[in-house]
C-alpha cells in the first residue's frame, strides 16, 4: 500500500548510509535461510522465523510455525522466494548495527540468532486478503468514520480503543473510543490532519494530532528491545503531559 511503500522507502534510504558487510559469524545462519528457500521447505523456513511475525494491518500476525506453513504462499510468492534463494551472502545481505541483518535494503530482516523477524513485502494474495479485511473493517465502524483510503492501525490501551486511518494524500485521522464501547458506537474523539514524524533511522515514528490546547501523540515502536510495547499514547495539555498509556493490543 502507498503508506507502507513510502515508509519502507524512507527506511531503506536511512539504512543505506549505515550498513556494514556481513561478518563471517553470521554466514551460517544466512546460509540456512537461503538453503531452506532453495529446497522450498516450508517447515524448515517456519522453524527459522521469530514469532509473532507481524503483517501490515489489518492482516493478522502469524503466531507460530503451523500458521506460517498454512499461510506460506500468502507471505512468500515465487518472486520473493527466488530473491531469497538466489541471494548472495557477500553482496545482498548486510548487518545494520544492532537492528539486525537485512536482505536487499530491508525486504527481509533477520536477527543475530538467525531468525527472520520481518518481511517487508506484500504478495498479491496478501494484498487481496487486506482488501477483504478492510471492507469488513469499514462495515464494523460507525458510519461517521467508515470512510478512508487506508487503515494504518487499530490499537488498544487499558482505557482506550484507538484507530489511525489515512484519508488520502497523507491526511491522517485519529479516532478514539473508551475501551467499553464498540467500534459501531459513535467515537468519543475524531481528529484529522495529523503529522507523522520519524525518530532516527530505526523506523520508530509518531503521529501527532492537535485539538486546541491538547495534543494527542501515538508513538509507534518498530525496533525496540524484547520488553518494549508496540507503542504508547501520550496526551498533552499545552506542553504538560497529562496521560501516558502503553499499547496492550495491536488488533492484528
Residue, then its C-alpha position, 0 to 999 in steps of 0.5 A: x500500500x502507498x503508506x507502507x511503500x513510502x515508509x519502507x522507502x524512507x527506511x531503506x534510504x536511512x539504512x543505506x548510509x549505515x550498513x556494514x558487510x556481513x561478518x563471517x559469524x553470521x554466514x551460517x545462519x544466512x546460509x540456512x535461510x537461503x538453503x531452506x528457500x532453495x529446497x522450498x521447505x516450508x517447515x524448515x523456513x517456519x522453524x527459522x522465523x521469530x514469532x509473532x511475525x507481524x503483517x501490515x494491518x489489518x492482516x493478522x500476525x502469524x503466531x507460530x510455525x503451523x500458521x506460517x506453513x498454512x499461510x506460506x504462499x500468502x507471505x512468500x510468492x515465487x518472486x520473493x522466494x527466488x530473491x531469497x534463494x538466489x541471494x548472495x551472502x557477500x553482496x545482498x545481505x548486510x548487518x545494520x548495527x544492532x537492528x539486525x541483518x537485512x536482505x536487499x535494503x530491508x525486504x527481509x530482516x533477520x536477527x543475530x540468532x538467525x531468525x527472520x523477524x520481518x518481511x517487508x513485502x506484500x504478495x498479491x494474495x496478501x494484498x487481496x486478503x487486506x482488501x477483504x479485511x478492510x471492507x469488513x473493517x469499514x462495515x464494523x465502524x460507525x458510519x461517521x468514520x467508515x470512510x478512508x483510503x487506508x487503515x494504518x492501525x487499530x490499537x488498544x490501551x487499558x482505557x482506550x480503543x484507538x484507530x489511525x486511518x489515512x484519508x488520502x494524500x497523507x491526511x491522517x485521522x485519529x479516532x478514539x473510543x473508551x475501551x467499553x464501547x464498540x467500534x459501531x458506537x459513535x467515537x468519543x474523539x475524531x481528529x484529522x490532519x495529523x503529522x507523522x514524524x520519524x525518530x532516527x533511522x530505526x523506523x520508530x515514528x509518531x503521529x501527532x494530532x492537535x485539538x486546541x490546547x491538547x495534543x494527542x501523540x501515538x508513538x509507534x515502536x518498530x525496533x525496540x528491545x524484547x520488553x518494549x510495547x508496540x507503542x504508547x499514547x501520550x496526551x498533552x495539555x499545552x506542553x504538560x503531559x497529562x496521560x501516558x498509556x502503553x499499547x496492550x493490543x495491536x488488533x492484528 
